[in-house]
Amino acid sequence: MKESILIQNVGAIKEVKLDEIKPLTIFVGATATGKSTIMKVILLMRYIYKMVNIRSYLKNAKIAKSPFRLHLKSLLYDGMEELITPKSVISYSVEVEGTLYTIEIKDKKLLAGTVNIKNNGLLFFKESLISETRNLIPTWVSRMSANKGAQLSFYFHETFKEFNEATEKIEHLPIDFLHLALHTQKSKAGKQHWVASQGAEQSYRIKLEHASSGTQFVVPLLSILRYFAHEFSFKDAFQRSVLKYLYEQDLLSHFRPEIELTSMPKYVHVYIEEPELSLDPLAQRALLNAMVHQLFHDHESDRTLHLMLATHSPYIVNQLNLLLGAHYAQKDGRKTNYPAIAPEIIGVYHVDDGGISSLMALDNLTQRRVVNTIGFATPMEDIYTEYQQLQ
């Protein structure tokens, strides 16, 4: 599978073109430059493409009436309905098995109705955006009885739902770089989440909602990643989205699938807004290592996982070079303590002035692919220069 996208006139974005969306994609830049907007547009188009795949699957299986009516307005959440205007143009393409499939948004209309995907091109997508408000989850859980009917943002509730699903399956989750573990206890009254220290003589155990802000950001994030890497069931998701409809419409007897779910390539796309929130520099670096290890090295063999980040952190961007370096070290037969990332699966982009520029470069000495992080040292140099001027 090869994906590409063109985004024009969406919020702060004037024009962004990605000829190939990489499995590990990072957008960096100043506040309000459009990093999260790009991610949410890609998520939107992938979700629509997932629906087109399911519709094509049913049509190819002799079910002419599709349960999925794709209306753009109903798919725009958390301000996206204001960012996508009649001047916006979005074109998303997937090339699979030599055939190119394209869906577009123009003049605030979705153009996807005529796309029908061949059986050999069918894919199953799962999209997950882990919101920057994920630290509210522990408090929300502890006060659910009082919060009935209350609503926060769409993506917060999606993140909360996925954390809830994750902790139904995962009762114990070690987070080694914070020297703690998450423990989930279930009772008739509901679930309680506890954080306990690991490896310390003076151990402690507190409720997640009373843990540090950094812990409250990290625990939901890593729980959801673990869930999608191992516990998430594509079979259950498929039954919820397809078989339930066929049963309710009394169409199961007409269902003649030409391809089984097990034969379809399965992708989980995870999007994370500001993974670095409330973490010190060392913890930010360790979190990136943990995310890359979970999604690219430690997952079930029936799925492919992709990761997209929007970040301000110079530590995360610089840490990427260690993960690239680990790839080259392993090729040379040397062991490292870092989860390796091959250069062909990573894209790092600086978002500025309505567009993007790639930060991928060649090291002049080694001729190996690296992330150009020179610009991330400038603020520290400026501080030192201004300090010197005060002397």
Helices and strands as residue ranges (DSSP letters): E 2-10, E 13-18, E 24-28, H 35-60, G 72-75, H 80-83, E 84-96, E 99-106, E 109-111, G 119-121, E 124-130, G 134-136, H 137-142, H 154-169, E 172-175, G 176-178, E 180-187, E 190-197, E 205-207, G 208-210, H 213-226, I 227-231, H 234-238, I 239-243, H 244-248, G 252-254, G 261-263, E 266-273, H 281-296, E 304-311, H 314-331, G 343-345, E 346-352, E 355-358, E 360-362, E 369-371, G 374-377, H 378-390
